[in-house]
């Protein structure tokens, strides 16, 4: 049996980087939701702002995470 160690290392490296990227994007989505809650609370207290941009940013972050996970599942299933 011959193991291609270079290909194994490449696969492990790419999977590590993609995992870190998905976690970072998900964390940005959570941060955006937190900022939206702060903006809504500030608006209730009489300040300007509604947090719409933060909500859109969170949605984009979560959609990117769903796309990455869906693509990974597609690769595994095929």
C-alpha positions in Angstrom: 0.0 0.0 0.0 1.3 3.4 -1.0 0.1 6.5 0.8 0.4 9.9 -0.9 1.4 11.9 2.1 1.6 15.2 0.2 -2.0 14.9 -0.9 -3.1 13.9 2.6 -1.3 17.0 4.0 -2.9 19.2 1.4 -6.4 17.9 2.2 -5.8 18.4 6.0 -4.5 21.9 5.5 -7.4 23.0 3.3 -10.0 21.5 5.6 -8.4 23.2 8.5 -8.4 26.6 6.7 -12.0 26.2 5.6 -13.1 25.3 9.1 -11.4 28.3 10.6 -13.0 30.5 7.9 -16.5 29.2 8.5 -16.1 29.7 12.3 -14.9 33.2 11.7 -17.8 34.1 9.4 -20.3 32.6 11.8 -18.8 34.7 14.6 -19.1 37.8 12.5 -22.8 36.9 12.0 -23.3 36.6 15.8 -21.5 39.9 16.3 -23.7 41.6 13.7 -26.9 40.3 15.5 -25.5 41.7 18.8 -24.9 45.1 17.2 -28.5 45.0 15.8 -29.9 44.4 19.2 -27.9 47.3 20.6 -29.2 49.5 17.8 -32.8 48.5 18.4 -32.4 49.2 22.1 -30.9 52.6 21.4 -33.7 53.4 19.0 -36.3 52.5 21.7 -34.5 55.0 24.0 -34.9 57.7 21.4 -31.6 57.6 19.4 -31.3 57.2 15.6 -30.6 53.9 14.0 -32.5 50.7 13.3 -29.9 48.0 12.8 -31.0 47.1 9.3 -27.5 47.0 8.0 -26.4 44.7 10.8 -29.3 42.4 10.2 -28.4 42.2 6.5 -24.8 41.6 7.3 -25.7 38.8 9.7 -27.9 37.2 7.1 -25.1 37.3 4.6 -22.7 35.7 7.1 -25.1 32.9 8.0 -26.0 32.3 4.3 -22.2 31.9 3.5 -22.0 29.4 6.3 -24.9 27.4 5.0 -23.4 27.5 1.5 -20.1 26.2 2.7 -21.6 23.4 4.8 -23.9 22.5 1.9 -21.0 22.4 -0.5 -19.1 20.2 1.8 -22.0 17.8 2.2 -22.3 17.7 -1.6 -18.6 16.8 -1.9 -19.0 14.0 0.7 -22.2 12.6 -1.0 -20.7 12.4 -4.5 
